[in-house]
């Protein structure tokens, strides 16, 4: 997992972090992460399973979680 407390990583993945943050503020879930790689599931399955993550998918998720934390810190107000 990439350390996003390091300035160099935040800078390198700023676009993904910002995209994840904006997605969360828009009310969309973690499963909308465009950088995730999913396992194929049997037809009719309602569940997705992550095959693996990449630094870009981790950065996007980091941004999403930051927005989630920030929103909950304000009482969930938009």
FIKEVO-856819 format. One record per residue: y, x, z of N, C-alpha, C in turn. Coordinates in nm, 3 decimals, padded with zeros to 5 digits, always signed. Layout:
residues N
<atom><n_north>Y</n_north><n_east>X</n_east><n_up>Z</n_up><ca_north>Y</ca_north><ca_east>X</ca_east><ca_up>Z</ca_up><c_north>Y</c_north><c_east>X</c_east><c_up>Z</c_up></atom>
...
***
This chain:
residues 78
<atom><n_north>-00.118</n_north><n_east>+00.086</n_east><n_up>+00.000</n_up><ca_north>+00.000</ca_north><ca_east>+00.000</ca_east><ca_up>+00.000</ca_up><c_north>+00.123</c_north><c_east>+00.090</c_east><c_up>+00.000</c_up></atom>
<atom><n_north>+00.218</n_north><n_east>+00.054</n_east><n_up>-00.080</n_up><ca_north>+00.342</ca_north><ca_east>+00.129</ca_east><ca_up>-00.094</ca_up><c_north>+00.434</c_north><c_east>+00.101</c_east><c_up>+00.025</c_up></atom>
<atom><n_north>+00.503</n_north><n_east>+00.204</n_east><n_up>+00.073</n_up><ca_north>+00.595</ca_north><ca_east>+00.190</ca_east><ca_up>+00.185</ca_up><c_north>+00.733</c_north><c_east>+00.147</c_east><c_up>+00.132</c_up></atom>
<atom><n_north>+00.766</n_north><n_east>+00.020</n_east><n_up>+00.152</n_up><ca_north>+00.893</ca_north><ca_east>-00.032</ca_east><ca_up>+00.101</ca_up><c_north>+01.008</c_north><c_east>-00.011</c_east><c_up>+00.199</c_up></atom>
<atom><n_north>+00.982</n_north><n_east>+00.057</n_east><n_up>+00.310</n_up><ca_north>+01.093</ca_north><ca_east>+00.095</ca_east><ca_up>+00.397</ca_up><c_north>+01.161</c_north><c_east>+00.221</c_east><c_up>+00.344</c_up></atom>
<atom><n_north>+01.094</n_north><n_east>+00.291</n_east><n_up>+00.253</n_up><ca_north>+01.151</ca_north><ca_east>+00.411</ca_east><ca_up>+00.192</ca_up><c_north>+01.248</c_north><c_east>+00.371</c_east><c_up>+00.081</c_up></atom>
<atom><n_north>+01.366</n_north><n_east>+00.429</n_east><n_up>+00.083</n_up><ca_north>+01.469</ca_north><ca_east>+00.395</ca_east><ca_up>-00.016</ca_up><c_north>+01.420</c_north><c_east>+00.418</c_east><c_up>-00.159</c_up></atom>
<atom><n_north>+01.348</n_north><n_east>+00.527</n_east><n_up>-00.181</n_up><ca_north>+01.303</ca_north><ca_east>+00.559</ca_east><ca_up>-00.317</ca_up><c_north>+01.212</c_north><c_east>+00.449</c_east><c_up>-00.372</c_up></atom>
<atom><n_north>+01.125</n_north><n_east>+00.393</n_east><n_up>-00.289</n_up><ca_north>+01.036</ca_north><ca_east>+00.284</ca_east><ca_up>-00.333</ca_up><c_north>+01.112</c_north><c_east>+00.154</c_east><c_up>-00.352</c_up></atom>
<atom><n_north>+01.205</n_north><n_east>+00.124</n_east><n_up>-00.262</n_up><ca_north>+01.287</ca_north><ca_east>+00.003</ca_east><ca_up>-00.278</ca_up><c_north>+01.367</c_north><c_east>+00.011</c_east><c_up>-00.407</c_up></atom>
<atom><n_north>+01.416</n_north><n_east>+00.129</n_east><n_up>-00.437</n_up><ca_north>+01.495</ca_north><ca_east>+00.150</ca_east><ca_up>-00.558</ca_up><c_north>+01.407</c_north><c_east>+00.138</c_east><c_up>-00.683</c_up></atom>
<atom><n_north>+01.292</n_north><n_east>+00.202</n_east><n_up>-00.679</n_up><ca_north>+01.201</ca_north><ca_east>+00.202</ca_east><ca_up>-00.794</ca_up><c_north>+01.151</c_north><c_east>+00.062</c_east><c_up>-00.828</c_up></atom>
<atom><n_north>+01.128</n_north><n_east>-00.020</n_east><n_up>-00.726</n_up><ca_north>+01.071</ca_north><ca_east>-00.153</ca_east><ca_up>-00.746</ca_up><c_north>+01.170</c_north><c_east>-00.266</c_east><c_up>-00.716</c_up></atom>
<atom><n_north>+01.299</n_north><n_east>-00.237</n_east><n_up>-00.729</n_up><ca_north>+01.402</ca_north><ca_east>-00.336</ca_east><ca_up>-00.697</ca_up><c_north>+01.388</c_north><c_east>-00.464</c_east><c_up>-00.778</c_up></atom>
<atom><n_north>+01.356</n_north><n_east>-00.452</n_east><n_up>-00.906</n_up><ca_north>+01.343</ca_north><ca_east>-00.571</ca_east><ca_up>-00.991</ca_up><c_north>+01.232</c_north><c_east>-00.662</c_east><c_up>-00.941</c_up></atom>
<atom><n_north>+01.118</n_north><n_east>-00.604</n_east><n_up>-00.904</n_up><ca_north>+01.005</ca_north><ca_east>-00.684</ca_east><ca_up>-00.856</ca_up><c_north>+01.036</c_north><c_east>-00.745</c_east><c_up>-00.719</c_up></atom>
<atom><n_north>+01.098</n_north><n_east>-00.667</n_east><n_up>-00.631</n_up><ca_north>+01.134</ca_north><ca_east>-00.717</ca_east><ca_up>-00.498</ca_up><c_north>+01.231</c_north><c_east>-00.835</c_east><c_up>-00.512</c_up></atom>
<atom><n_north>+01.333</n_north><n_east>-00.818</n_east><n_up>-00.595</n_up><ca_north>+01.431</ca_north><ca_east>-00.925</ca_east><ca_up>-00.616</ca_up><c_north>+01.368</c_north><c_east>-01.048</c_east><c_up>-00.679</c_up></atom>
<atom><n_north>+01.276</n_north><n_east>-01.028</n_east><n_up>-00.772</n_up><ca_north>+01.210</ca_north><ca_east>-01.141</ca_east><ca_up>-00.837</ca_up><c_north>+01.126</c_north><c_east>-01.219</c_east><c_up>-00.735</c_up></atom>
<atom><n_north>+01.054</n_north><n_east>-01.148</n_east><n_up>-00.650</n_up><ca_north>+00.975</ca_north><ca_east>-01.215</ca_east><ca_up>-00.546</ca_up><c_north>+01.063</c_north><c_east>-01.289</c_east><c_up>-00.448</c_up></atom>
<atom><n_north>+01.174</n_north><n_east>-01.228</n_east><n_up>-00.410</n_up><ca_north>+01.268</ca_north><ca_east>-01.290</ca_east><ca_up>-00.317</ca_up><c_north>+01.322</c_north><c_east>-01.420</c_east><c_up>-00.377</c_up></atom>
<atom><n_north>+01.365</n_north><n_east>-01.413</n_east><n_up>-00.502</n_up><ca_north>+01.421</ca_north><ca_east>-01.531</ca_east><ca_up>-00.568</ca_up><c_north>+01.316</c_north><c_east>-01.641</c_east><c_up>-00.584</c_up></atom>
<atom><n_north>+01.193</n_north><n_east>-01.601</n_east><n_up>-00.613</n_up><ca_north>+01.086</ca_north><ca_east>-01.698</ca_east><ca_up>-00.629</ca_up><c_north>+01.064</c_north><c_east>-01.775</c_east><c_up>-00.499</c_up></atom>
<atom><n_north>+01.065</n_north><n_east>-01.705</n_east><n_up>-00.388</n_up><ca_north>+01.046</ca_north><ca_east>-01.771</ca_east><ca_up>-00.258</ca_up><c_north>+01.161</c_north><c_east>-01.866</c_east><c_up>-00.228</c_up></atom>
<atom><n_north>+01.283</n_north><n_east>-01.824</n_east><n_up>-00.257</n_up><ca_north>+01.398</ca_north><ca_east>-01.912</ca_east><ca_up>-00.232</ca_up><c_north>+01.394</c_north><c_east>-02.035</c_east><c_up>-00.322</c_up></atom>
<atom><n_north>+01.326</n_north><n_east>-02.023</n_east><n_up>-00.436</n_up><ca_north>+01.309</ca_north><ca_east>-02.135</ca_east><ca_up>-00.527</ca_up><c_north>+01.198</c_north><c_east>-02.230</c_east><c_up>-00.481</c_up></atom>
<atom><n_north>+01.126</n_north><n_east>-02.190</n_east><n_up>-00.377</n_up><ca_north>+01.021</ca_north><ca_east>-02.276</ca_east><ca_up>-00.321</ca_up><c_north>+00.883</c_north><c_east>-02.254</c_east><c_up>-00.380</c_up></atom>
<atom><n_north>+00.867</n_north><n_east>-02.150</n_east><n_up>-00.461</n_up><ca_north>+00.737</ca_north><ca_east>-02.124</ca_east><ca_up>-00.522</ca_up><c_north>+00.651</c_north><c_east>-02.035</c_east><c_up>-00.431</c_up></atom>
<atom><n_north>+00.520</n_north><n_east>-02.047</n_east><n_up>-00.445</n_up><ca_north>+00.426</ca_north><ca_east>-01.978</ca_east><ca_up>-00.358</ca_up><c_north>+00.391</c_north><c_east>-01.837</c_east><c_up>-00.403</c_up></atom>
<atom><n_north>+00.319</n_north><n_east>-01.768</n_east><n_up>-00.315</n_up><ca_north>+00.274</ca_north><ca_east>-01.632</ca_east><ca_up>-00.344</ca_up><c_north>+00.185</c_north><c_east>-01.625</c_east><c_up>-00.467</c_up></atom>
<atom><n_north>+00.113</n_north><n_east>-01.731</n_east><n_up>-00.494</n_up><ca_north>+00.020</ca_north><ca_east>-01.728</ca_east><ca_up>-00.608</ca_up><c_north>+00.091</c_north><c_east>-01.724</c_east><c_up>-00.743</c_up></atom>
<atom><n_north>+00.222</n_north><n_east>-01.738</n_east><n_up>-00.744</n_up><ca_north>+00.296</ca_north><ca_east>-01.731</ca_east><ca_up>-00.870</ca_up><c_north>+00.334</c_north><c_east>-01.588</c_east><c_up>-00.907</c_up></atom>
<atom><n_north>+00.291</n_north><n_east>-01.491</n_east><n_up>-00.826</n_up><ca_north>+00.319</ca_north><ca_east>-01.350</ca_east><ca_up>-00.851</ca_up><c_north>+00.264</c_north><c_east>-01.311</c_east><c_up>-00.989</c_up></atom>
<atom><n_north>+00.352</n_north><n_east>-01.276</n_east><n_up>-01.085</n_up><ca_north>+00.307</ca_north><ca_east>-01.245</ca_east><ca_up>-01.220</ca_up><c_north>+00.235</c_north><c_east>-01.111</c_east><c_up>-01.231</c_up></atom>
<atom><n_north>+00.237</n_north><n_east>-01.031</n_east><n_up>-01.127</n_up><ca_north>+00.175</ca_north><ca_east>-00.898</ca_east><ca_up>-01.131</ca_up><c_north>+00.036</c_north><c_east>-00.895</c_east><c_up>-01.070</c_up></atom>
<atom><n_north>-00.011</n_north><n_east>-01.008</n_east><n_up>-01.020</n_up><ca_north>-00.144</ca_north><ca_east>-01.013</ca_east><ca_up>-00.959</ca_up><c_north>-00.251</c_north><c_east>-01.019</c_east><c_up>-01.067</c_up></atom>
<atom><n_north>-00.365</n_north><n_east>-00.960</n_east><n_up>-01.037</n_up><ca_north>-00.480</ca_north><ca_east>-00.966</ca_east><ca_up>-01.126</ca_up><c_north>-00.585</c_north><c_east>-01.048</c_east><c_up>-01.053</c_up></atom>
<atom><n_north>-00.630</n_north><n_east>-01.156</n_east><n_up>-01.118</n_up><ca_north>-00.722</ca_north><ca_east>-01.249</ca_east><ca_up>-01.054</ca_up><c_north>-00.863</c_north><c_east>-01.236</c_east><c_up>-01.111</c_up></atom>
<atom><n_north>-00.962</n_north><n_east>-01.258</n_east><n_up>-01.024</n_up><ca_north>-01.101</ca_north><ca_east>-01.269</ca_east><ca_up>-01.071</ca_up><c_north>-01.118</c_north><c_east>-01.401</c_east><c_up>-01.143</c_up></atom>
<atom><n_north>-01.201</n_north><n_east>-01.401</n_east><n_up>-01.246</n_up><ca_north>-01.238</ca_north><ca_east>-01.528</ca_east><ca_up>-01.309</ca_up><c_north>-01.323</c_north><c_east>-01.606</c_east><c_up>-01.211</c_up></atom>
<atom><n_north>-01.299</n_north><n_east>-01.735</n_east><n_up>-01.202</n_up><ca_north>-01.373</ca_north><ca_east>-01.822</ca_east><ca_up>-01.112</ca_up><c_north>-01.454</c_north><c_east>-01.922</c_east><c_up>-01.193</c_up></atom>
<atom><n_north>-01.559</n_north><n_east>-01.977</n_east><n_up>-01.134</n_up><ca_north>-01.637</ca_north><ca_east>-02.079</ca_east><ca_up>-01.205</ca_up><c_north>-01.549</c_north><c_east>-02.198</c_east><c_up>-01.244</c_up></atom>
<atom><n_north>-01.585</n_north><n_east>-02.263</n_east><n_up>-01.352</n_up><ca_north>-01.510</ca_north><ca_east>-02.380</ca_east><ca_up>-01.398</ca_up><c_north>-01.504</c_north><c_east>-02.484</c_east><c_up>-01.286</c_up></atom>
<atom><n_north>-01.387</n_north><n_east>-02.541</n_east><n_up>-01.266</n_up><ca_north>-01.369</ca_north><ca_east>-02.643</ca_east><ca_up>-01.164</ca_up><c_north>-01.334</c_north><c_east>-02.589</c_east><c_up>-01.026</c_up></atom>
<atom><n_north>-01.338</n_north><n_east>-02.457</n_east><n_up>-01.009</n_up><ca_north>-01.305</ca_north><ca_east>-02.398</ca_east><ca_up>-00.878</ca_up><c_north>-01.156</c_north><c_east>-02.411</c_east><c_up>-00.852</c_up></atom>
<atom><n_north>-01.120</n_north><n_east>-02.448</n_east><n_up>-00.729</n_up><ca_north>-00.980</ca_north><ca_east>-02.463</ca_east><ca_up>-00.692</ca_up><c_north>-00.923</c_north><c_east>-02.335</c_east><c_up>-00.632</c_up></atom>
<atom><n_north>-01.007</n_north><n_east>-02.236</n_east><n_up>-00.613</n_up><ca_north>-00.965</ca_north><ca_east>-02.115</ca_east><ca_up>-00.545</ca_up><c_north>-00.949</c_north><c_east>-01.999</c_east><c_up>-00.641</c_up></atom>
<atom><n_north>-00.849</n_north><n_east>-01.916</n_east><n_up>-00.615</n_up><ca_north>-00.829</ca_north><ca_east>-01.793</ca_east><ca_up>-00.690</ca_up><c_north>-00.862</c_north><c_east>-01.678</c_east><c_up>-00.596</c_up></atom>
<atom><n_north>-00.909</n_north><n_east>-01.569</n_east><n_up>-00.652</n_up><ca_north>-00.938</ca_north><ca_east>-01.451</ca_east><ca_up>-00.572</ca_up><c_north>-00.873</c_north><c_east>-01.330</c_east><c_up>-00.638</c_up></atom>
<atom><n_north>-00.799</n_north><n_east>-01.254</n_east><n_up>-00.561</n_up><ca_north>-00.730</ca_north><ca_east>-01.138</ca_east><ca_up>-00.614</ca_up><c_north>-00.831</c_north><c_east>-01.028</c_east><c_up>-00.642</c_up></atom>
<atom><n_north>-00.825</n_north><n_east>-00.972</n_east><n_up>-00.763</n_up><ca_north>-00.914</ca_north><ca_east>-00.864</ca_east><ca_up>-00.800</ca_up><c_north>-00.864</c_north><c_east>-00.732</c_east><c_up>-00.741</c_up></atom>
<atom><n_north>-00.737</n_north><n_east>-00.704</n_east><n_up>-00.758</n_up><ca_north>-00.675</ca_north><ca_east>-00.585</ca_east><ca_up>-00.699</ca_up><c_north>-00.523</c_north><c_east>-00.600</c_east><c_up>-00.707</c_up></atom>
<atom><n_north>-00.456</n_north><n_east>-00.518</n_east><n_up>-00.633</n_up><ca_north>-00.309</ca_north><ca_east>-00.521</ca_east><ca_up>-00.636</ca_up><c_north>-00.257</c_north><c_east>-00.392</c_east><c_up>-00.697</c_up></atom>
<atom><n_north>-00.134</n_north><n_east>-00.397</n_east><n_up>-00.741</n_up><ca_north>-00.065</ca_north><ca_east>-00.282</ca_east><ca_up>-00.798</ca_up><c_north>+00.064</c_north><c_east>-00.263</c_east><c_up>-00.718</c_up></atom>
<atom><n_north>+00.130</n_north><n_east>-00.150</n_east><n_up>-00.730</n_up><ca_north>+00.258</ca_north><ca_east>-00.135</ca_east><ca_up>-00.661</ca_up><c_north>+00.359</c_north><c_east>-00.244</c_east><c_up>-00.701</c_up></atom>
<atom><n_north>+00.358</n_north><n_east>-00.287</n_east><n_up>-00.827</n_up><ca_north>+00.450</ca_north><ca_east>-00.393</ca_east><ca_up>-00.869</ca_up><c_north>+00.416</c_north><c_east>-00.525</c_east><c_up>-00.801</c_up></atom>
<atom><n_north>+00.288</n_north><n_east>-00.558</n_east><n_up>-00.791</n_up><ca_north>+00.251</ca_north><ca_east>-00.683</ca_east><ca_up>-00.725</ca_up><c_north>+00.281</c_north><c_east>-00.675</c_east><c_up>-00.576</c_up></atom>
<atom><n_north>+00.262</n_north><n_east>-00.558</n_east><n_up>-00.515</n_up><ca_north>+00.295</ca_north><ca_east>-00.541</ca_east><ca_up>-00.374</ca_up><c_north>+00.446</c_north><c_east>-00.553</c_east><c_up>-00.351</c_up></atom>
<atom><n_north>+00.526</n_north><n_east>-00.499</n_east><n_up>-00.443</n_up><ca_north>+00.672</ca_north><ca_east>-00.508</ca_east><ca_up>-00.432</ca_up><c_north>+00.719</c_north><c_east>-00.652</c_east><c_up>-00.444</c_up></atom>
<atom><n_north>+00.663</n_north><n_east>-00.725</n_east><n_up>-00.539</n_up><ca_north>+00.697</ca_north><ca_east>-00.866</ca_east><ca_up>-00.558</ca_up><c_north>+00.665</c_north><c_east>-00.944</c_east><c_up>-00.431</c_up></atom>
<atom><n_north>+00.546</n_north><n_east>-00.919</n_east><n_up>-00.377</n_up><ca_north>+00.503</ca_north><ca_east>-00.988</ca_east><ca_up>-00.255</ca_up><c_north>+00.592</c_north><c_east>-00.949</c_east><c_up>-00.137</c_up></atom>
<atom><n_north>+00.633</n_north><n_east>-00.824</n_east><n_up>-00.131</n_up><ca_north>+00.724</ca_north><ca_east>-00.778</ca_east><ca_up>-00.025</ca_up><c_north>+00.855</c_north><c_east>-00.857</c_east><c_up>-00.031</c_up></atom>
<atom><n_north>+00.910</n_north><n_east>-00.872</n_east><n_up>-00.151</n_up><ca_north>+01.033</ca_north><ca_east>-00.950</ca_east><ca_up>-00.167</ca_up><c_north>+01.014</c_north><c_east>-01.094</c_east><c_up>-00.127</c_up></atom>
<atom><n_north>+00.902</n_north><n_east>-01.153</n_east><n_up>-00.165</n_up><ca_north>+00.872</ca_north><ca_east>-01.292</ca_east><ca_up>-00.130</ca_up><c_north>+00.867</c_north><c_east>-01.307</c_east><c_up>+00.022</c_up></atom>
<atom><n_north>+00.801</n_north><n_east>-01.214</n_east><n_up>+00.088</n_up><ca_north>+00.789</ca_north><ca_east>-01.222</ca_east><ca_up>+00.235</ca_up><c_north>+00.923</c_north><c_east>-01.198</c_east><c_up>+00.306</c_up></atom>
<atom><n_north>+01.006</n_north><n_east>-01.112</n_east><n_up>+00.249</n_up><ca_north>+01.141</ca_north><ca_east>-01.093</ca_east><ca_up>+00.306</ca_up><c_north>+01.219</c_north><c_east>-01.224</c_east><c_up>+00.302</c_up></atom>
<atom><n_north>+01.214</n_north><n_east>-01.292</n_east><n_up>+00.189</n_up><ca_north>+01.285</ca_north><ca_east>-01.420</ca_east><ca_up>+00.177</ca_up><c_north>+01.227</c_north><c_east>-01.522</c_east><c_up>+00.273</c_up></atom>
<atom><n_north>+01.096</n_north><n_east>-01.523</n_east><n_up>+00.288</n_up><ca_north>+01.032</ca_north><ca_east>-01.616</ca_east><ca_up>+00.381</ca_up><c_north>+01.080</c_north><c_east>-01.590</c_east><c_up>+00.523</c_up></atom>
<atom><n_north>+01.082</n_north><n_east>-01.464</n_east><n_up>+00.560</n_up><ca_north>+01.129</ca_north><ca_east>-01.425</ca_east><ca_up>+00.694</ca_up><c_north>+01.277</c_north><c_east>-01.462</c_east><c_up>+00.713</c_up></atom>
<atom><n_north>+01.359</n_north><n_east>-01.433</n_east><n_up>+00.611</n_up><ca_north>+01.502</ca_north><ca_east>-01.464</ca_east><ca_up>+00.621</ca_up><c_north>+01.524</c_north><c_east>-01.614</c_east><c_up>+00.632</c_up></atom>
<atom><n_north>+01.452</n_north><n_east>-01.693</n_east><n_up>+00.556</n_up><ca_north>+01.469</ca_north><ca_east>-01.838</ca_east><ca_up>+00.561</ca_up><c_north>+01.425</c_north><c_east>-01.894</c_east><c_up>+00.695</c_up></atom>
<atom><n_north>+01.315</n_north><n_east>-01.845</n_east><n_up>+00.747</n_up><ca_north>+01.267</ca_north><ca_east>-01.894</ca_east><ca_up>+00.876</ca_up><c_north>+01.360</c_north><c_east>-01.852</c_east><c_up>+00.988</c_up></atom>
<atom><n_north>+01.426</n_north><n_east>-01.738</n_east><n_up>+00.973</n_up><ca_north>+01.522</ca_north><ca_east>-01.691</ca_east><ca_up>+01.071</ca_up><c_north>+01.647</c_north><c_east>-01.778</c_east><c_up>+01.077</c_up></atom>
<atom><n_north>+01.674</n_north><n_east>-01.850</n_east><n_up>+00.968</n_up><ca_north>+01.790</ca_north><ca_east>-01.941</ca_east><ca_up>+00.964</ca_up><c_north>+01.747</c_north><c_east>-02.084</c_east><c_up>+00.988</c_up></atom>
<atom><n_north>+01.627</n_north><n_east>-02.101</n_east><n_up>+01.039</n_up><ca_north>+01.580</ca_north><ca_east>-02.236</ca_east><ca_up>+01.065</ca_up><c_north>+01.533</c_north><c_east>-02.309</c_east><c_up>+00.941</c_up></atom>
<atom><n_north>+01.503</n_north><n_east>-02.233</n_east><n_up>+00.835</n_up><ca_north>+01.452</ca_north><ca_east>-02.294</ca_east><ca_up>+00.714</ca_up><c_north>+01.558</c_north><c_east>-02.356</c_east><c_up>+00.625</c_up></atom>
<atom><n_north>+01.685</n_north><n_east>-02.337</n_east><n_up>+00.660</n_up><ca_north>+01.792</ca_north><ca_east>-02.396</ca_east><ca_up>+00.578</ca_up><c_north>+01.800</c_north><c_east>-02.327</c_east><c_up>+00.443</c_up></atom>
<atom><n_north>+01.833</n_north><n_east>-02.403</n_east><n_up>+00.343</n_up><ca_north>+01.852</ca_north><ca_east>-02.347</ca_east><ca_up>+00.209</ca_up><c_north>+01.999</c_north><c_east>-02.330</c_east><c_up>+00.181</c_up></atom>
***
